[in-house]
Amino acid sequence: MAAPGPAASIAAEALDALPGAVDPFALSLNENPFPPLPSVRSALMESIDVANRYPEFLPTRLRALIAARIGVRDEQVVLGQGATGVALQVLQAVTTSGDRMVITAPTFDGYPIFARMARLVPVMVPLDRHGHHDLDAMADAVSDARVVVLCRPHNPTGTVESVADVERFLTRVPRDTVVLLDEAYVEFVAPQYRLDTAALVGRFPNVVVLRTFSKAYGLAGLRIGYGFGAPDLAKTLWSMQLPFGMSVTSAVAVAASYDAEAQLRQRIRLIGGERRYLRRRLQAMGIYCTDGHANFIYMPAAGPSWPAVFDDAGLQVRHYPDGGVRVTVGGRPSTRAVLAAVAKSWQNTRR
């Protein structure tokens, strides 16, 4: 048998370099611990047969599909490479170099990077000791800012501010300041805590809601995100829509995911149940966790050094400069590994 040619070797190496779909130790990026649902995978396999063709010049079909699902008009929706792509698109559309951007500390890693890319001045407002936004301090800070970011649930703490507090905050934000309402984890939020964002953008035309198919839907590798807002603001953002910018598989993946909504909700319930179980077990050890509503838990700095706890156990988690740590919720094997690592270190700390 002839030896494989160079192309075969390169392809094999590329395939070997792909991350595993299931990895109980990969708990740093808040990925969905499950591979795509079989029906979604089948649809994607069919769609790849037309990879020789360009996608739509502008993603109008995907735009209409998402708009119908969330209950807004087509012209209110914009698309991007994940929610991060939409966020950067917003900054490029509405800011100029030197503008101020209000964000929390800590926050999603992307926002300080986006501020630097757009040449903005980041204004950092610390969270309170329970991991919540200090909305009064943020409202004071936005008086001369062009953009403010409100994550709900917050990343990395998983907390949610009440509907009343969010609306009170928005009334204090100047109408020429754009509010990025980041709802990347909204599918994990119980219905009684959710905002009516379709109505909200009607009342507050400076709000852009950001969402993604990377988290609950488990399509992080496909980079599909969207935003929506009032028609005038969305029109400005759509003018920045990159031609041929969404892959030919995007609309198929979203449509198949919507068709599989019942199965996806079951997975979301499993992840939510695992998060609550992990938090209860940690609390039983005397470890404080914030009251999270996403697919991760957050533990502020405590007795043990979290890098020593998790790195020594071979667990990939997200550490923060203030000593806190964010741990993605996986399946039960992941939970056991986290609890074992914490228990071992916690016992040593208390001796």
C-alpha positions in Angstrom: 0.0 0.0 0.0 1.3 3.4 -0.9 2.2 5.8 1.8 -0.2 8.7 2.3 0.7 11.8 0.5 1.5 15.2 2.1 -2.1 16.4 1.8 -3.4 13.4 3.8 -0.8 13.9 6.5 -1.6 17.6 6.8 -5.4 16.8 7.0 -4.7 14.2 9.6 -2.7 16.6 11.7 -5.4 19.2 11.4 -8.1 16.7 12.5 -5.9 15.6 15.4 -5.6 19.2 16.6 -9.3 19.6 16.9 -10.6 19.7 20.5 -12.6 16.8 21.8 -16.3 17.3 21.7 -16.6 15.8 25.2 -13.8 16.8 27.7 -14.6 16.8 31.4 -11.5 18.8 32.2 -12.2 21.7 29.7 -14.0 24.1 32.0 -12.6 27.5 31.1 -14.7 28.7 28.1 -18.3 28.1 29.1 -18.8 25.7 26.2 -21.8 23.4 26.1 -20.5 20.0 27.4 -22.6 18.1 24.8 -21.8 17.6 21.1 -24.4 18.9 18.6 -27.8 17.1 18.6 -28.0 14.3 16.0 -30.6 16.3 13.9 -28.4 19.4 13.9 -25.4 17.4 13.0 -27.2 15.7 10.1 -28.4 19.1 8.8 -24.9 20.4 9.0 -23.5 17.4 7.1 -26.0 18.0 4.3 -25.2 21.7 4.1 -21.5 21.1 3.7 -22.1 19.6 0.3 -22.6 23.1 -1.0 -19.4 24.5 0.5 -18.2 25.4 -3.0 -20.9 28.1 -3.1 -20.8 31.4 -1.5 -23.4 32.2 1.2 -25.9 35.0 0.8 -24.3 38.3 0.0 -26.0 39.6 3.1 -27.6 37.1 5.5 -31.2 38.0 5.0 -32.6 34.5 5.4 -30.9 34.0 8.7 -32.0 37.5 9.8 -35.6 36.7 9.0 -35.4 33.3 10.8 -34.1 34.8 14.0 -36.4 37.9 13.9 -39.4 35.6 13.6 -38.3 33.5 16.6 -37.6 36.4 19.0 -40.6 38.5 17.9 -39.1 41.6 16.2 -39.0 42.9 12.7 -36.4 41.7 10.3 -34.8 45.1 10.0 -34.1 45.1 13.8 -31.7 42.2 13.6 -27.9 42.2 12.8 -25.6 39.1 12.5 -22.0 38.5 13.4 -19.3 36.0 14.2 -20.6 35.1 17.6 -21.9 37.8 20.0 -18.4 39.1 20.1 -18.5 39.9 16.3 -21.7 41.8 16.8 -20.3 43.7 19.8 -17.2 44.8 17.8 -19.5 45.7 14.8 -21.5 48.0 17.2 -18.4 49.7 18.4 -17.1 50.3 14.9 -20.4 51.7 13.9 -21.1 54.1 16.8 -17.8 55.2 18.3 -14.7 57.2 17.3 -11.2 57.0 18.7 -11.0 58.3 22.3 -14.6 57.7 23.2 -15.3 56.3 26.7 -16.7 52.8 27.2 -18.0 51.8 30.7 -17.5 48.1 31.7 -17.4 46.2 34.9 -14.4 44.8 36.7 -14.2 41.8 36.2 -16.0 41.3 33.0 -16.0 39.1 29.9 -12.5 39.1 28.6 -13.5 40.4 25.1 -14.7 43.8 26.2 -11.3 45.3 27.2 -9.9 43.8 23.9 -12.7 45.4 21.9 -12.1 48.7 23.6 -8.4 48.6 22.6 -9.2 47.5 19.0 -11.7 50.4 18.6 -9.3 52.8 20.4 -11.7 53.6 23.2 -11.0 54.6 26.8 -12.3 51.8 29.1 -13.9 53.0 32.3 -13.9 50.2 34.8 -16.6 50.0 37.5 -16.1 47.3 40.1 -18.8 44.7 40.9 -20.1 44.7 44.4 -19.0 42.0 46.8 -21.7 39.6 45.8 -20.8 39.8 42.1 -23.5 42.2 41.0 -23.3 45.4 38.9 -23.1 48.6 40.9 -25.7 50.2 38.7 -25.7 53.5 40.5 -21.9 53.9 39.9 -22.3 52.8 36.3 -25.0 55.3 35.8 -22.8 58.0 37.2 -19.9 56.9 34.9 -21.9 57.0 31.7 -22.7 60.7 31.8 -19.8 61.3 29.3 -19.5 57.8 27.8 -20.4 56.6 24.3 -21.0 53.0 25.2 -21.9 51.0 28.4 -22.0 47.2 28.7 -24.5 45.4 30.9 -24.1 41.6 31.0 -27.2 39.7 32.1 -26.3 37.1 33.4 -23.0 38.6 34.2 -19.8 37.0 33.0 -18.0 35.8 35.1 -20.2 35.9 38.2 -23.5 34.6 36.6 -25.6 37.1 38.5 -28.7 38.9 37.2 -30.0 42.3 38.1 -33.7 42.6 38.7 -36.0 43.8 35.8 -36.9 46.9 37.8 -33.2 47.8 38.5 -32.3 47.3 34.9 -35.1 49.6 33.7 -34.2 52.2 36.4 -30.6 52.1 35.2 -31.6 52.6 31.5 -33.7 55.7 32.4 -30.5 57.2 33.8 -28.4 56.5 30.7 -28.2 59.4 28.2 -30.1 58.6 24.9 -26.9 59.2 22.9 -25.1 56.5 24.9 -25.4 53.0 23.4 -26.1 50.2 25.8 -24.8 46.8 25.0 -27.1 44.4 26.8 -25.2 41.2 26.7 -27.5 38.2 27.0 -25.1 35.5 25.8 -26.5 33.1 28.5 -30.1 34.1 28.5 -31.3 30.6 27.7 -30.2 29.4 31.1 -32.2 32.1 32.9 -35.5 31.0 34.4 -38.5 32.7 32.7 -39.4 34.7 35.8 -36.1 36.5 35.7 -36.0 37.3 32.0 -36.4 40.7 30.4 -39.0 41.4 27.7 -36.2 42.6 25.4 -38.4 42.9 22.3 -40.4 45.5 24.2 -37.4 47.0 25.9 -35.7 48.1 22.7 -38.9 49.9 21.7 -38.8 51.9 24.9 -35.1 52.4 24.9 -33.9 52.9 21.3 -30.2 53.2 22.4 -30.2 49.5 23.6 -28.6 46.7 21.5 -29.3 43.2 22.8 -26.5 40.7 22.1 -27.1 36.9 21.9 -25.2 33.9 20.6 -25.6 30.3 19.5 -22.3 29.4 21.1 -23.5 28.6 24.6 -26.8 27.0 25.2 -27.1 25.9 21.6 -23.7 24.3 21.6 -22.5 25.8 18.3 -19.4 27.7 19.5 -17.3 26.4 16.7 -19.7 27.8 14.0 -19.5 31.4 15.4 -23.1 32.5 15.0 -24.3 35.5 17.0 -26.9 38.2 16.6 -28.0 41.5 18.0 -31.3 43.4 17.8 -32.4 46.9 18.7 -34.6 49.8 17.5 -35.0 50.1 13.7 -32.9 53.3 13.4 -30.0 51.9 15.4 -30.2 48.5 13.7 -30.2 50.2 10.3 -26.9 51.8 11.2 -25.4 48.5 12.4 -26.7 46.6 9.3 -24.8 49.1 7.1 -21.7 47.5 8.6 -22.8 44.0 7.9 -19.8 42.2 6.2 -20.8 40.8 2.7 -20.6 37.0 2.6 -19.8 37.2 6.3 -21.9 34.4 7.6 -21.1 30.8 6.5 -23.3 28.8 4.2 -24.0 26.5 7.2 -25.3 29.2 9.5 -28.9 29.4 8.6 -29.1 25.6 8.4 -27.6 25.2 11.9 -30.0 27.8 13.4 -33.1 26.3 11.7 -32.2 22.8 12.8 -31.5 24.0 16.4 -34.9 25.7 16.5 -36.6 22.5 15.2 -34.8 20.6 18.1 -35.9 23.2 20.7 -37.4 20.6 23.0 -34.2 18.5 23.1 -32.1 21.6 23.6 -34.3 22.7 26.5 -33.8 19.3 28.1 -30.0 19.8 27.9 -30.3 23.2 29.4 -32.3 21.8 32.3 -29.6 19.2 32.8 -26.9 21.8 32.9 -28.9 24.0 35.2 -29.5 21.1 37.6 -25.8 20.2 37.6 -24.9 23.9 38.4 -27.3 23.9 41.3 -25.9 20.5 42.6 -22.3 21.7 42.3 -23.1 25.0 44.1 -24.8 23.1 46.9 -21.9 20.7 47.4 -19.4 23.6 47.4 -21.5 25.5 49.9 -21.7 22.4 52.1 -17.9 22.6 52.2 -18.1 26.2 53.4 -17.2 27.8 50.0 -19.0 30.8 48.8 -20.3 30.9 45.2 -22.2 33.8 43.7 -25.9 33.2 42.8 -25.3 32.3 39.2 -27.9 31.9 36.4 -25.7 30.6 33.6 -23.7 27.5 32.8 -20.9 28.2 35.2 -20.1 29.0 38.8 -18.0 31.8 40.2 -16.0 31.6 43.4 -14.3 34.7 44.7 -10.8 34.6 46.2 -10.9 32.3 49.3 -8.6 30.4 51.6 -7.0 28.2 49.0 -5.2 29.5 45.9 -7.6 28.6 43.1 -4.8 28.2 40.5 -3.1 25.7 42.8 -6.4 23.9 43.4 -7.4 23.4 39.7 -4.1 23.6 37.8 -2.6 20.8 40.0 -5.7 18.7 39.3 -5.4 19.2 35.5 -8.6 21.1 35.3 -8.8 24.0 32.8 -10.8 26.9 34.5 -10.7 30.7 34.1 -8.7 32.6 36.7 -9.1 36.3 37.4 -6.5 38.8 38.7 -8.4 39.4 41.9 -8.1 35.7 42.8 -11.6 34.6 41.8 -12.3 31.7 39.5 -15.0 30.8 37.0 -15.7 27.1 36.4 -17.9 25.9 33.5 -20.5 23.4 34.4 -20.0 20.1 32.6 -21.5 16.7 33.2 -21.3 14.7 36.4 -17.7 13.5 35.7 -16.7 17.2 35.5 -18.5 18.0 38.8 -16.8 15.1 40.6 -13.4 16.3 39.4 -14.1 19.8 40.6 -15.4 18.7 44.0 -12.5 16.3 44.5 -9.9 19.0 43.7 -11.6 21.6 46.0 -12.1 19.1 48.8 -8.5 18.0 48.8 -7.1 21.6 48.9 -9.8 22.9 51.3 -8.9 20.1 53.8 -5.2 21.0 53.6 -6.0 24.7 54.1 -8.0 24.1 57.3 -5.4 21.8 59.0 
